[in-house]
Amino acid sequence: QVQVVESGGDLVQAGGSLRLSCAASGTGLVIDVMGWYRQAPGKQRELVATITRGGSILYADTVKGRFTISRDNAKNTGYLQMNSLKPEDTAVYYCNVRLSIWSLNRGNYWGQGTQVTVSS
C-alpha cells in the first residue's frame, strides 16, 4: 500500500556533500511530517531533521548549519542536503513519513535506509 524509498547514499570524503531523497508512493497519500533519522552500528537511531507539511523544520544540534531538509508535497518526496560531511555522520539514513488524517492510509512508514559513509 505505502512504500518509502531512500536513495542517494554513498561513500564520500570528509568535507564532501550528498543529497538524499525520500520518495513515498501509494494511493491517496497526504503526508503530515517527513523526517530523517540515522543509525550508526551499535548505536540507537537518532533524529536528524523533520519537516511538516506546512514547512516547520527542526534539526538535531549535530547537523544544524550543515544539513538542509526540504520536501515537495506535490511529489510526496523529501530531501536531505548534507554539506560539510564529517566521519561522525557515517550511518544508515532512514526516511520516515507520517500520514495525515486526510490520507487514505494512516500511520508511520519507514524506508529501508541508505548508507552514508564519510571517510577521513
N, C-alpha and C positions, 0 to 999 in steps of 0.2 A: 504493500500500500504506500508506505512512505520510505523513501531512500535518501540517505545523506552521504555524499561522496566528497572527500577532500582530495586535493591534488596540489602539486607544486613543491612538495618536499624534495630536498636534495642535499648533497654534500657541498659545503661552501667553506671558504676560509674566513677566519675572524675578520670582521670589518665589512664583510660582504652583505648582500641583500637577497631576500627571497620574497615572493608573493604567493601566498597560499589562497586557494579558492575552495569554497564550500558550496556545492550545488545540491539543493534539495528538490526532490521530484515527487509527484503524487497528484492525486485528484483533489481539487478544491483546497489547496494549501493556502493558509493565511498564517504567516509566521509572526509571532509576537516578538520573541527575543532570539537572537543568534549570538552564540558565544564560542570563543576559542579557549581550549584547555590544553595542557600539555602534561606529559608524564615521562620522567626520566627513569631509567632502570633502577629498581629498588626504592623509588620514591613515590609519594602519593600524588595523584593527579591534582593539578592546581589550575586555578583560573588565570587566564591571560588577559582576556578582554571580553566585554559584552556590548551589544548594541541593540536597542529596542527598535521596534518598527518606526517610532517617531524620531529616532536618531539620538536618543540619550546614550552616552557612552561611558563606560568605566574601564580603567586599565589597572592591572597589577602594578605596584610600585617598581617592580623589577624591569618592566618593559616600557614604562611611561617615558615618552620623549623619543623612543626608538621605533615602536610599533604603531601602526595605524589600522584600526578596524573600520570597515565600511560594508555597505550592503546595497544591493539593487533589488528592491522589493518586487519590481515587475518581473524579474528573472528568478526570484527566490534563491538568490545567490549571495554569499557573503565572501569577504576578502580580509586577509590579514597581510598588510605590507610590513615586512620586517627589515629594518635597516640596522647598520652597525652591529651586526650579529656577534655574539660572544660564545665561547665554548660552553658556558653555562646555559645557553639557550638550547643545547642539544637535547632533544626529546622527541617523542611521538606527539604530534599535534592533532587534537581531535576537535571536530566541529560539533556543536550541539544546537539543535533548533527546538524551540518551544512553540507549539502551535497555539494560536489564539482561539478564543471562544467561537469565532466565526469560521474556523476551519472545519472541513468535513471530518478530518481525523485528528482528534485531540491528543495531547501528550508531548512527551520529550523524546527526541530521537538523536542518536549519536551516529557519527560516521565511523569508518573503520580505522581512521588515523592515517597520517602521512609522516614519514620520518624526516626530521631535520637534524643534520649533523654538521656541527661547526668545528672545524679543525683549528688548532693553534697556529 
